[in-house]
């Protein structure tokens, strides 16, 4: 008889992917000044050392090493180089003819808040009850058993930011997760990673609220941001005084963004609106971390670089609404080439997240047609180093730097080839995915239950 396993037992059988919800946060986790409510309970999976030998290694910071080794030990990157020695109990992996990169990071995902199956009962990403819903947190909608997480893992994704949708001027807090099988979202939360604040400009808020009392125009959008930030500034002043008054979750989040504790990520397409949002940030003394989607980012690449703002962009999506009509396929390459530019390839898609390496490859091809050659060791930064920077976790992941988390992908070949596959994945040094071993291809309890239902409980 087919027996449905508990999520914890299933995870243990599928390569030891369970985590403890009662363990303390690791002492070396990155510190966060944000509220400690709903703290991470993520604990790295215990793992033996790993030695990958003879591979082409893209370290994630612009360096390429041919015929190199990568050693993981105690869940961390121990060393990268040639002729590395490993303890006798190490897992040894022949990387000849294969490529190694840091784990892929998707800075814009809705997995878990818009999970599969895509039913209305699962639609938990947009709190469309007011233009400003800064009080909501995406993590309180995340369903850890979304099959999309394991599909993303098979594409080499080890870390991802889950964001609310873009219906609202201020949509609420996002959360950064480690892509491991878990029972609760707290078990997945990247320890100490700062929260992100999702904001949206342009067509979406005015379309959603134009018939609900506003805002109905772009000028209404901006007036809405300004009033919300005025209220937050006043709240912040009162909280610092002798009579702080009642706690307000909405204003608390906005004040955290103004203080720099919460990183601001803005859904914005047009160049003129991105500049307006930068002016808004100057008026209220906060910093924009990244513009997401930004199909016209190429027009203001120098301004973005000068302000230290990343562009989290698609390779070629455009034209599906008016504000997306002026996109070009060289967008990411232009943002990347500006002195100090920070370009990121993101998904915003439960399918696209499975092939972010191929999305980056499209950018390489588009740049080549424009006469610009981009080497693999540079392009990988769009998926690793720059992405980690925008999430505030670069000190701990995003490159194969000794001491950082052992988040590593072994590819069958050049990851920017359409034929390349993520063959093996390690998260904090734990072997969590192997394309040739079904025992290391995590399957959630939900999917196990569907199999049992389909067979009437028979094996």
N, C-alpha and C positions, 0 to 999 in steps of 0.2 A: 504494500500500500504506500502511496505517496503521502508523506507527512509534511505539513507546513511547519517549517522551523521558525522559532522565534528570531527576531531580527538580530539579537546578540549572538545566538548560536550560528545563524547563517553567516554573519560577518566573520566569525571565528573560523568557520570551515572554508570560507572564501579568502584565505590568505591572511587571517588575523586582522581584519579591518575594524573591529569594534574598538571603541574608546570608552574610558571610564567617565561617568558623569559626576563623580564625587571627588576626583583628584584635584589637587590645588594647581593653580596656574604655574607653569615652569618659571623658575626664578630668573631665567635669562630672556623672558618674553619682553617684547618692546613695550615700553611704558606708554600709557595713554592718559591724557588729562581729562578725558571724557567721563561721564557718569559711570560708576561701577555697576549700575543695575544690569541684571541679566548678563553677568560676566561669563566669559568663555570657560568651559569645562573641558576643552580639548586637551588631550594628552597624546604625545607621539606614541605610535605603536612600537613596542620593543622590537629591535631588529639586530641581526648580525652584521658585521662589516660587509661591504660590497666593493669589489674591485672590477671595474670595466677596463679592458685593455685594448690597445691598438686601434682606437676609433678616431674619427675626425671630430674634434671637440670644438663647439662654438660656446665660449664661456659666457656669452650674454652681454659682455661689456665692450664688444668690438674686436675681440681677439679670436683667432682661429689657430688650433693646434692640430697638426696631422700626425696620425699614428700615436696618439697620446692615451694616457690612462687617467681614470677618475676613481678616487678612493673615497668611499663614504664610511664613516665610523661614528658610533654613538649618535646616529641620526643627523650628522652634520657632514658638510664637505670637508674632508680631511686634507686632501691634496689633489692637484691636477698637474700632470707632467708626464715624463717618460720613465719607464723602468721602475715604477712604484712597487714597493713591497707591501704585502697585506698579511694580517694575522692568519693562522692556520684555519680558523673557523669561518673565514670570509666566503661569501657567495662570489664566485668568479664567473665573469661574463666576457666572452670573446666578442670584442667590438670590431673585429676586422671587417672592413667594407661598410661599416655602419657609422652613424653620426650620433653625437650626444649633445643635448642642449639642456639648459635649465628647464624646469617645469613651465608650461605655458600659463599665462595669467590673463584672464578675461576681465576687463574693468567694467563691462556693461552687460550684465546678464539678468534675466528674469526667471531663471530656473527656480523651482520651488514655490514661487508666488504665482506663476502661470505654468503649472506643471502639466505633464501628460498623465492620463488622457485630458485633452483640452475641452473640458466641460465647463458650463457656467458655474457649477458648484466649486470649481477649482480656480475661478477667476478672482484672485486676491491681491492683485498688484496695484490697482488704482482705487484710492479712497475718494470717490467723486462726490463728496458731500459738501465741499467748500473749496474755493480757489486756493486757500492756504491750509494744508493739513500737515504742517511741520511736526505735529505731535505724534504721528504714526511712525512705526519702525517696521521696515520690511521683514526683519527676522521673525516678527510675530505672525507673519503669513507663510513663512517658508515651510514647505512639507519636505522633510529630509528623504522621504522615500520616492521622490520624483525620479522616474527612470532616466530622465535627462542627465542626472549627475554621472551615472556610470557611462552613458554614451559620451559625455564630455571627457571623462577620464580616458576613454579609448582613443581620444584625439589628443592626449597629452596634457590636458588642462589639470593643473594641480591646485590653483588658487583662483577664486573668482569673487567679484563684487556683485551682490544681488541688490538691485535697485527697485524702488517703486516705479510705477509707470509715469507717463508724461502728460497726464490730463490736467494737472494742477500747476499753478504758479510755483508753489512749494509742495512737493509731493511727500516729503518725509525722509527719514534716515535710511540709508543703505547699510549693508553689512558685508564684511569680507569673510569668506569661508575657505577652509581647507577642504579639498574635494575628496573626503573620505566617507565611507559608509558609517552612518550613525543613527541613533534613535532620536536625538533631539538636535535642534539647530545650535544650541549652546555647545554640544559636543563637536560641532564643525567649525565654530568661530575661531578665526585666526587670533591667537592670543595677543591681546593688547593692541590690535590694529585699530587705528582711529575710525570712527564712524564717517560715512559720507553723507552729505545732504543733497538730495535730488531736487533740482529746480528745473523749470521748463519755460522757454519763451516761444513766441511765434504763434503758429496756427492752433496748436492743440488746446491751450487753455481758453482762448476766445471762442473756439468751436464748441467746446464742452459747456462753457458757462454763458455763452452769448444769449441763450434763451432762459437762463436761470438767474438773471439779475446781475450778470456781469462777472468778470470783464468781457466786453464784446469787441474790443479793439486792442491794437498793440499799445496805444497810449494808456488804455485801461490796465493792461498787463503791468506796465512799468509803475503806474500809480499804486497798484496792488503790492508790488515788491517794496516800494518805498514806505508805504504805510506799515507793512509788516515789520520792516527793519526799524522804523521809528519806535514802534511799540516794543520791539526787542531791546533796543538801546535803553529805553526808559526802564524796562524790567531789570536789565542788567545793573543799572545804577541803583535801583531800589534793593536788589539782592545784596549789593555790597554795603548797604547802609545798616543802620541799627534796627529798622523795622522792615524786613524784607517782604513780609506779607505772604499770601498763599502761593504755593508752587504752581507754575503754569507750564505744562509739558510742551506746548507749542512755542512759547517764547523762550523756554529753556534751550530748545534745540537751535533756534535762530541766534540766541546769545552765544551758544557754543561755537557756531560758525563764525560769528563776529570776533570771538576770542581766538580763533584758529585751532580750537580743539577738534572741531568737526570740519572735514574737508568738503569744499563746495564743488559739486559736479553739475554742470548745466547742459541740458538738452537744448541745442540751439543750432539752426541751420544757416541763417544768412549772416554775411559779414557785418552788415550795419548793426544788426541786433547783438552780435557778439561784442562789438565795440561799445554799444550802449550798456551791456552788462558789465563790461570792464569799468565804464564810467560810474555805474551804480556801486561797484565794489570800492571805487575811489571815494565816492561820496560818504559811504558808511564804513570805510576803513576795514574791509575784509578782503580776502584773497580768493580768486577763482583758481581752483586746482586744475580743472580740465573742462573743455567744451566737448560734448559728446555729439556725434553725427556730423556736425559742422561741414556740410558739403561745400560751403564757400570759404573754408578756412584758408585756402590757398591765397585768397585776396589780401589777407591780413597776417600772413605767416611771420613777417618781421615783428609786428606788434605783439603777437602771441609769444614769440621768443623773448622779446624785450621784457614782457611782463611775467615771464616764467610760467606760462600757462601751456599745458599739454593739449594736443588735439587728439581725442580718441575717436577714430574715424573708420568708415567703411572703405573697402577697396574700390567699389564701383556702384554702390546703390545710389540712385538718383531718380528724379522725374516722377515720383509717385504722388507728389502734391506740389503746389505752386512754390513753396519755399525750398523745394529740393530740385528745382528745374535748372539751376546754374551750376551743377556739379560737373567736375572733370575727373578723369581717371588718374591724372597726375597729382591729385590733391594731397595725398599723404606724402608723396615724394617731395613736393614743394615745401610743405610744413617741416619736413625732416631736414631739408637742405638749408633752411634759414639758420644763421649763426646762433647756436644755442637752442635750436628747435627741439621740441619733444613730441614725436609722432608715435601714436599707438594704433594698432589694429584691434578693433573690438567686434563683438558679434551682434548683440541685441537680438539674438535668435537662438532657439533651441536646436536648430540644425546647423547654423553657421559656426556655433561654438565647437562643433565636432571637427572642423577643418580650418581652424584659424591659420594654420601653416600655409594652406593653399590660398587663403585670402591675402596673406602677406606676399605670396608668390605672384599674385595678380599685380600687386603694386610694383614689384621688381620688373615684371614684363611691361607695364605701362611706362615706367621710367625709361626702360631700354628703348622703347619705340620713340621716346622723346630725346634720345641721345644721351641718357644718363645711366651709367652702370652702377648698380648697388650690389655689393658683395654680400654673401650669406651671413658672414660674421657681423655685418652692420645691420642687416634686416632683422635678425633675430631679436635685436634690442626692442623692436616695436611690440614684441610679444612677451618680453621678459623684463629687462632693466627699466625701460620707460614706464611700463605698466606698473611695476612695483613702486616706482617713484611716485606715481600719481595716487597710489593707495596708501602712501606713507609707511611702506614696509620694506623699502629698498635695503635698509641696514640688515635685513634678515632673510631676504630671498630675492630672486630675480637675476642673480649671476652665480656662476660656479666659483665663488670666492671662498677660500678656506675659512671655516667658522660659521658660514651661513647654513640655513636649513638644507638638508639633503633632498631637495626636490629636483628630480632628474628624469629626463626622457631619453630612451634609446630608440633611435629611428632606424628603419630598414635601409635608408639611404639619405641623400640630401633632403632635408625636410621641406625644401621649397620646390621639390618635384611633385607632380601630380600623382606619381606612383609611390611616394613615400608613405609609410605607415608607422605609427607609434607602436613599437613592438613590446616595450617594457617601460613601466613607470614606477618610480620610487617617490614616496612622500615622507619627509623626515627620515630618510634612509630605509623605510619599510617598503618591501616589494608588494605593491598594491594592485598591479596589473601586469598580465603577461598574455599577449595575443595568442600564444600557442598552448596555454594552460587554462582550461575552463575553471579550475579551482581558484584562479587568480583573476577572475572577471566578475566583480561584485554584482550580485543580483539582490534587489531589495525584497523584503518580506511581501510587499504588495505584488510584485511580479511573480514571486513564488506562489502566492495565493491564487493569482489568475491562472497559473498553470494547473493548480489543483482543481479549480472550478471547471476548467475546460475539459479535464479528463474524468470528472466525476469522482475525484479522490483517488483514482487508480494511478499506478505508476506508469 
